[in-house]
Each structure stands twice: as C-alpha cells, then as structure tokens.
Amino acid sequence: MKKTTIAILGAACFVSGAFVARVAEEKLTVAILQDAQKVIGLNFTDAQLDSTISELESYRKDYAVLRKQNLPNNVAPALVFNPIPVGYTFPAGKSMFEVERPTKVKLPRKRDELAFYSVPQLAELVRTQQITSEELTKFFIARLKKYGPTLECITTLTEELALQQARQADKEIKAGKYKGMLHGIPFGVKDLLSTEKYKTTWGAMPYKDQVIDEDATVVQRLQDAGGVLVAKTTLGALAMGDVWYGGKTRSPWDISKGSSGSSAGSAAAVAAGLLPYAIGTETLGSIVSPSTACGTTGLRPTFGRVSRHGAMALSWSMDKIGPIARSAEDCAIVFNAIYGPDGKDQSVYDAPFNYNKSIDPKKLRVGYLKDDFAREYGFAQNDQATLEALRKAGVELVPISLPDNLPISELIMTISVEGAAAFEELTLSGRDSLLVAQHKNAWPNTFRAARFIPAVEYLQAQRVRNLLVQQMQETLKDVDVYLSPSFASNNLVVTNLTGHPCVVVPNGFQKNGMPTTITFMGKLFGEAELLSFAKFYQGLTQFEEQHPSMDFSKKKKS
C-alpha cells in the first residue's frame, strides 16, 4: 500500500483551532484510524491500519513543523495550473491595439452626465483639455462621498494620492506627453489588491487594518498608463458574497438588494457612476455575478492573462483579475493596460492581445448553449431577444453543448482546499471567529471542512480537471465565441475550472426592475475576438447606456 495514500488517514484526524494541539498529543490507535477512514470513505483492515501507525505519527510531526513555517498569503504553491490543452498553439504575431476614437466630444451642460461617459469620451475631454484630470477626479470623488455610504461600496478613498496623480497627469498632458486613453482617468480597485501606503482589508474584519505597502502589478500598470486611483472598492469577506466588515454592498438599481459578490463594490460603483471603471476578480463568478446584479459589463480574462502579484490569493489555480466597466470596449482598453507577464506571477503567459478595428464580428463562428437557453426562467425573454438580435444582424448561431461525461461540480473542492491552505493561519489561530459570516456555508466552516479532504483526492480532482481542459478544447474547435445564460451554473463552473474568458453584458431588466445580463464566452486567450463580438452586440442595443436613478431617498435598505 502506497505511503502517500495511507498518510491521508492521519491528516483526517485533525481539526483546526485549539483542538489541534490536544489531538497532536494523543497517541494514534487503530480505533482512531477506523473512525478517520470513515470520513474519507476508505475500508482498510485493522492489520493494514496498524501497520501505518508509525508512519502516520511521523507525518503528524511533519505537519507540526510545517505549520510553524511562516507562509504569508502571497506565497504560492510550487504547482501551477496549466490551462493549455495538448496540441494548443498560441496566435502568432502581435498587432497594434486600436479602438474607435470618438470625435466632437463636448463637456455636457449638466456635469452629472459625466458620471456615465465612456472611457473614450472622458479620455477625449481630458486629451483636448476641455476638462483637467484634477477636475474630473474631484468630480468622481464628490460622487463617491455622496453615494458611496448608501451603497456601502467603498472601503477607502485614496483622495490625497488621487489628486497628486491627477495633477501630475495634467502636467504631462500639457507638456505633450499624452500616454493614451487611461491618462488622467480615475479608477478604483477591489480591496484585495495591495496599494502602497493605503490599507488592503480583503473585506474581512481580521484584516481591516492591514497595510501591504506595495502596489499590486495591476495597480502599478494602470498608474503607469496615467490612471488615477481614487478608491478601494468593497468585496465580500475574503472574496465571497457582498457582506464585508463594514456592511453589505448594495445594487444601485434597488438598495434593498445586495450587489452580489465578490467584486461587489467595483460593480456597484461603476453602475452608479461613481467610477468610470474598476478592477474586479473572479474565482467562481465574482465578476459575472455582481455585473449581473448591477448591470455592468465585466471581463473575466483567460487564466494566466493578468498578473496576480499583490492580490489576495483564494485559489491559486482559479483566481483571475479583470475590469468592470460600462462597455466591452472600455474593458478592452483597460485590459490592454494590465495583461501580460510581470516576472512575478509564474502563471502568466506571454500571449498577444490583438484587439483592433480589423476584426469582423460577422465572420466569427458563434455557438450557443441551446439546452440552457431552452429552459424556463424568469427573464428568458431577454436572452431570447439577444439571440434574435444577433440573428437579425446576420450572425449564424450554432448549437453546442458543454462536456457532460465528467464529474464537474465535484471539482469545486479545488477552491475549498486551496483557500484553506491560503488561510491556514486564520483557521488555526481561531481568528476566523472574527469574520462577520459564521453560518454553515461561510468560510470558517468551509476551511475547517477542507482540512479533511485528502491530498490524494485533491490531486485526483485535478486529473479530472485536466480531462475537462482537453474536452473543452474539442468542444470549441469549430467556434470562436459562444453564448450562455449568465445564470447557467454549469457554464460558470466549467469555464472557471478550464480558465476560459468571458464577457458579461447587460441585456434587459426583470419585472422587479433589476438588470439582467448575458454571457459571451471565448476561446483560451481569445479576448480580442470575444470583446469585439460583445462590442458588436452592444452596438445593436443600448442596455449598457441605461443607468439607475440616483434618488436613493425613495429606496429603502433591507
């Protein structure tokens, strides 16, 4: 019997918190191991178990030594997830990034209208010096101060830094050193990205005063592009849900409802016109879900596209960073500034992003998840209208199905195991009791339960995941883009596991006035075609141009 398999039994005997020390002193017996193997679902004989005791005692001492090793959240495992299928080849060559540049953009008579201008529109105003970056920054800071407390979407205003960066941008632009469309444009970042001199709270009470005194790669790249950091946005504690240590982030469409999570504050702030764009992250729906609740456009890039250096780790093999903005083109502009290797995150690939006006969306091969769209759900008419709009525009939609012959939902244990490792100190110290959420499905219990998942079973799950990667490559061989209802959990789970990119865009409203979205999926590293197609769809509709009423006096929190 293999040593690694038997070692699992010893691991299953331990619980987190203060109980660990007491169990570590108790001598292992066959009876203990009999109970332990029931948790795991094994059935070794008493003689087999008895023969493992000495090795398990040795492993238990190893665990104690390893737990004393200082392992901050930013230390990744030596194993790096590989989303690349067998036989995959990266696109050759890199073309010039190019977007539509608006002309004749003028300052609106009503300054509040600036709140919902696109990045290219704001950029043109700043470039032509119709408005200074400092004026624009003060405008958004004022909105953040006015509406942010009601939406509970901001952890920290970086006002001093923002005004300093805005004044620097104005000097550079006046001197003819214009850096591009993000130069002088305010932005926010989800508060799991570290920022120099400002707190990085991860949305969680145990870390509410934490300062990680360096800029995450994404923050640095946006600032290098001339961006102005004005706020750290809320996230559900440790990247789950919309409840953080300061309250519950609200959707501006109905403040009695949460903005979902975990990129709750980024989506709420953009939807309410408090920020032109913001950075979010996704492990299993954390860009898609709040974008749906708030009616924003969100890009979840391919796994390995954007450096996560300086970002809180929840799942090293599933975490992804992307923009939340008003439109697909806004997302393309932001993504162009943040993608690519930085020499710090070993999971990032050097692949081109060839977004430009030469891409013809009508020539892309487009699929749709026929069975998912055929289901009955409350806003199905909105999704059907999206399909019909594309067909009328000359797009042929080809029915496809996702792989269904593998255990998929079982692979979600990946997040639990990796999260439990990332936050071992929180669990073993007992500080997990400080988290606001303490229900059965909250992180404290999830992390404790994950400690009973054997290493062998976790690795077996990753082997199944490898099969899923290969099957998805086969499924998408004849399409460039496909559509899925945003609620479709099978698509959300499968593609977060395989690392495929998606763009979620607003496509209507429910009867209760809350927005709906539809999801556009792309091939691995196919963000250019994906964003081009999403932009094409948004050109057929105006849903991304509809905004919530900001008269919150008529709305009540739940």
Salt bridges, closest charged atoms under 4 A:
ASP35 OD1 - LYS38 NZ 3.75
GLU57 OE1 - ARG60 NH2 2.86
GLU98 OE2 - LYS357 NZ 3.52
GLU124 OE2 - ARG127 NH2 2.81
GLU134 OE2 - LYS138 NZ 3.29
GLU134 OE2 - ARG167 NE 3.12
GLU152 OE2 - ARG250 NE 3.73
GLU152 OE2 - LYS557 NZ 2.70
GLU159 OE1 - LYS145 NZ 3.02
GLU172 OE1 - LYS179 NZ 3.74
GLU172 OE1 - HIS183 NE2 2.74
ASP191 OD1 - LYS232 NZ 2.87
ASP209 OD1 - LYS199 NZ 3.80
ASP209 OD2 - LYS208 NZ 3.26
GLU214 OE1 - HIS309 NE2 3.45
ASP254 OD2 - LYS257 NZ 3.00
GLU282 OE2 - ARG300 NH1 2.89
ASP345 OD2 - ARG308 NE 3.26
ASP372 OD1 - ARG375 NH2 3.35
GLU424 OE2 - ARG451 NH2 2.87
GLU425 OE1 - ARG431 NH2 2.91
ASP432 OD2 - ARG448 NH2 3.15
GLU474 OE2 - LYS477 NZ 2.69
ASP480 OD1 - ARG365 NH2 3.19
GLU527 OE1 - ARG305 NE 2.93
ASP551 OD2 - LYS554 NZ 3.89
